């Protein structure tokens, strides 16, 4: 039998939650046992004090270390060990994977804090891990522990009855679950989808999978990044829309040099290769290399042709694929016109900068915007854009913030980081 201990100053809170429904039957059948432990029983003063003021000042009381420590020691002695989990907003967010992991333990002990939390020595002395239910604050850890126990206990073999039930639910497969229907066949003008009456199980499963993909795409798109998706799944997701329409341009004119003069910079081989690879990796629709200098375009054109048509095309097929999305262009206006022709509308031109004072749009906003409108993200060379380039831009992207104060990334690195942050959302 699994044992779930809850250290709390309100043990009566745990009488009703596990006395109804499927879990109550599981408790009666001996699958697991709920053991609320009153922390006050482990105090030594006549007032049974479990909290006190903080050292160093500050509002709010703290749960004391001694009674919690004694309670955990007692449980370990009686049960031969237990895994101790602190309900803590600082902890790792609880997920379905945690429920799967924790169901394997014979004994779990949940420490429910109150007020401003627990004395940090509780963490040092007895806690094995800290978990949080989410990014919000509760009056205490009791409700969080109830939810976690429910999520863990229902996974125990035999608790739900149908062994397949936990395998077909939201989060278990990496996607949100498809819709379910029962009688009546029609209600208030809403009918059960005909496919469910077809008797064709393969078609029904296909419909359910597509609905699961749709719901996840609409409500929890972040889950799609880690879900196991087949090629058929990916093709279906492409039909749902929302695919980002991102274009990238690297400008070599008009740029500023160190003396703030307007200049045309040279195309570098590394920028040509590395940015092409980054853009292909993130499914950028086109990478434009912009320079008015004919000689520069001719040199770069020979490099690209080598990898697309010459010996390089057979020597390194991955490099060929990367250069298939690269285009040499004379000016920024030509780039804008080319995108407008492809998309049927003018792109939103988003300039990049290392200075926060100009920025008026974040990575998440560009990500969302690019699902509705084509976005051209322009990067500079030399010592940055001239004022004319900023005047041609519609928005300015917030700069990359690193861990330190150094702020001099190569443009190749900046492109990769910015694309990663935009496609993260």
N, C-alpha and C positions, 0 to 999 in steps of 0.2 A: 504493500500500500504506500502510495506517495503521501508525504506529509508537507503541508504548507502552513508554516508558522507566520503569524503577523504580530510584530511588536508594536503596540499601540497603547495610548491612554484611554481609548474608547473601544474596548473589546465588544461591547453590545452592538456596535455598527455591523458586525459580521454575522449576526444571527439570521437575518432575513435573506440577504443576497444569494446565499447558497442553499436555501430551503425551498426553492421553487424551480420548476423547469427541469431540463435535461440534467443539469449538474447536481440537483438535489437527489435524483435517482442514482447518479454515479457515486455520490457520497454514501447513500444507503447501501449500495452494492459493494462498497469497500474499495473503489478505484482510487480514491484519495480522501484525505482527512484535513479539515480546516481547523487550525489550532490558534485562536486569538490569544495572545499573551499580554496580560496587563503589565505594563512597565512599572506601574506603581508598586506591584508586589515585590519588586527588587530594590526598593528604596530602604533607607535605614533610619530616617528621621520620623518623628511623630506626625508630621504633616504630609508625609509621602510625596515629597517634592521631586518633580521630574524636570523642572526647568529653572533657569536662573538668568541674571543679567550678564551681558557680554563684558569681557575685559576690553578696555580701550574705548568704552562708550559706544553709543549707537542705539537706535531704537529697536525695540523688540527683544523677546526672550529667546534663549537657546535651550534645546533639550540637553540635559546633563549626560555626561559620558558614563558615570558609574553604574546607574541602573541598567542602561542598555548593554554595557559590557557584561554585567552579571547575568542578565537574561540570556544572552547569546552563549555564554559559557555553560549555563544550565542546560540549554537545549542541546548543545553539542555533546554534553555528558550523557544525557538521556537518550539521544537518537544516534549516537555514534558518529556525529559530524553533520554539517549542513552547509549549504551555500548561502551566504548572507548578501542580500541585495538591498541597497539603500534607495528609497524613493527620493530622488534629488533632481531639481530642475537643471542642475549643472551636468547631469549624467548623460550618457549616450541615449539617443532616442530609441525607444522600444519598437521593434519591428517583428514581422512574422518570423523572420529568421531567428530572432531571439527566442520566440515562443517554441520553435522547433528544437532549439538547442537546450533550453531549460527544462523541457519535458523529460529529458533523460535523467535528471537528478531525482534521487529518492526523497531528499529533504531540501526544501527551500525556505529561507527565513527572510521576510520582508520587513525592513525597518521603516516605520512611518514617522517622518518628522512632522513637527508642528511649529508654529510661530516663525522665527527666522531660520529654522533648520536645526541641525544637530551640531554639538561640539565637534570640531574637526578631528579630535582624537578618536571618535567613533569610527571614522573612515580609516584612520591609521591602525586601529587595534582589531576591528572585527569585520569590516566590509570587504567583500570580494569583488563587487562591482556596483556601480551606481547607474540607475536607469531613470529616464524621464519619459512621461507619457506624451509630451509634446511641448511646443513653445507657448505655454500659458501657465498661469499660476493657480493652484488649488489651495484651499484652506489647510489641507494636510495631505499626507501620503496615503491615507486609507483608501480613498476612491481609486487612486492610481493602482494600488496593490490589488484591489478587487478586479479591475479590468485585466491586469496582467495574469492573475490566477485563472480567470475565465478563459483567456486566450490560450494559456498553457494546458489547463486541465482538459479542455475539449479535444485536444490532440491525442490524449492517451488512448491506446487501443481499447475499443469496446465502449467508450463513453458515448459516442454519437450513434452507435448502432451500425450504421452503414459505413463500412471501412473506406469507401471511396469518397465520402462527403468532403473531408478536409482537402482532398486532392483537386477538387473542382471548384474551388472558391477564389474570390478576389484575393490578390496578393500571393496566393500559393503558387500560381502558375506564372507570376510575374506580370499579369494583366488584371484589370478589373473584370468582374464577372459579367456575362451576357444577361439579357432580360429573361425573366421566368414568367410563365402564365399558367393559370388553372381555370376551373369553371367559374362563371359561365363563359361560353364562347364569345359572347358579345355583351358589353355593359356600357350604358350611357353613350352609345355610339362608337365605342372603342372595341375593335374586334381583335381576337388573337390572330397573329400572322398565319396565313394559310400554309406556309411551309411546314409548320409544326404538325399538320394533319396529313402530310404527304405520305408518311410511312417510309420515306427514303432517308435512311439514317445518315448516309454520307452527305447528302445535301443539307440535312438539319445541322450536322456538326459543322459544316462549312458556314452556314448562316450564323450559328452561335459564335464561331471563331471571329467572323467579320464584325459582328455586333460587339464582341469583347474588345476588338481592336478600335472600333469607333468610340466606344465609351472611354477607353483609356486615352485615346487621342484627344478627346474633348475635355476630360477632367483631370487627368494625371499624365500629361505628356512626358514628364520626367521619367516615368516608369519604362517607357519604350526604349530608353537608352541601355537598360540592363536586362530587359526581357529577351528570352530566346525566340527569335523571329526567323521564320523560314523565308525563302525567296518569294514565295507566294504571299506571305504576310506583308513583306516590304512593298511588293507591287500594289497590294490593296491599299496600304497606307498612302501611297503616292496618289491614289485616286481621291483621297479625302481632302486634298488641298492642304494649305498650311505649309507647303514646301517653301523654304526661304529663297527669295530672289535677290541674291547677293552678287554684286560685281565688284571687282577690285581694280584700281588703277594706280600705277606707280609713276609719278610725275618727275620728269627731269627738266622741265621748264614750265613756267617761270619760277625759279627758285632763288633763294638768297645765299650768298657766300658769307664767309666770316666777317667781311667788312660791310654786310647788309646790302651789297650790290646785287642787282638782278642778273642771273647767269643761267646757262644751260649746263647741267651736270652730265657726266659720262655714265653710260649703261655699264654695269659691272656683271661679269659672268656669274658670280655667286648670287646676285639678286635675281638674275634671269632664271637660274636653275632652282634655287631654294624656294622662291615665292611661287613659282609654277607648281612645285610639289605640294606646298602648303595649300594652295587654292584647290588643287585637284583632290587632296585629302578631305577637305571640307565641302566639296561639291559646289564650289563657287562657279557661277555660270560662265564667267569670262574674266581673264586676267589681262589687262591692257598695260603695255609698256609705252609710255608717252614721251616722245621727244621730237622737236621740229628739225633736228639735225639729220639730214639724209644719210650722211656717212655712218652715223651711229646706228640708224635703222638697218642699213645694209649689213653692217658687221653682226648685229644681233640676229638679223634674218638668216645669215649663213649658219649661225649656231643652231637656230631652231630647225632649219631645213635639214641639217646633219642628223638631228635626232628624230625627225619625222619621216625623212625620205632616204637619207644616206645610210652609211654603215652603222651609225648609232641606233637606227630603228630596229636592227636585228641584234645588235650587241646588247642593248638594254631596253626591253619593251616597256618597262615601268617608266623610264624617262620619256619615251615616246608618248605614253598616255598622259603624262604630266604636261607636255608641251602642246597637246592637242587643244587645250583651252587657253593658250597664250596668243595674244594678238598685238602687233606693233602698230601704233597710231601716232599721227603727227601732233594732235592737240587735244586738250580736254573737251572742247566743244565737239570734236569729231567723236569722242567716246560717248558723250551724252546723246548725240544724234544716232549713233549705232544702237545704243540700248533702247532708245525711244522707238526705233524701227522694229526691233525684236519684240518689245513688250507692248507696243501700242500706246505707251504713255511715257512722259519724261521721268527719269529716275530721281529719287531724292538723293541729292549729293551730300555726303557726310564726310567732312574733312577731319583728319586726325591731327592731334597736337600734343605736345609735351607740357603745355601750360593750361592749368585748370581754369584760369580766369575766362577763357573763351568758351569753355565747354557748356553745352546746353542739352545734351542727350546721353543716356547711359547705355551700356551694352545690352541690358534687358529690353530697353525701349527700341533699339535698332533691331533686335531679334524679332520682336512682335511686329514692328513696322514692316519688316521685309517679307512678312507673310501676306501682306495686303498690297504693297507697292514695291517696285524694283528699287533697290538701294545701291548706290555706287559709293564705295568707301575709297577715298583717295589718300594715298600716302606720299610723303615728300622725301626728297633727297637733299644733299648739301646741308644748309643750315636752316631749312624750313621753308614753308610757303611764303610767297609774297602776299601783300594785302589784297591784290586782285583775285587770287585764288580763293581766299576766304569770302570775298564778295560774291563769287560765283557759287559758293556752297550754301546749301539750305540749313544744315545743322553742323555742329562741331562736337565730335565724340569726346567723352571724358578721357583723360590720359590714363595710361597704365600706371598703377601704383604698385611698386614692389615692396619688399620687406625692409629695405634700407632707404637711404636718402639719395643714392646714386640714380640718375635719371637720364642715361645716355645709351639706350638700347640701339642696336643696329635695326635698320628698317626690316630686315629679314625676320628678326626675332619679334619685332612689333607686330608684323602681319600675322605670324603664327599665333601669338598670344591673343590678339584681338579677335581673330576668327574663332579661336577656341572658346573665348568668353561669350561671343555672340551665339554660337551654336550650342552652348551649354543649356540655353533656355528653350 
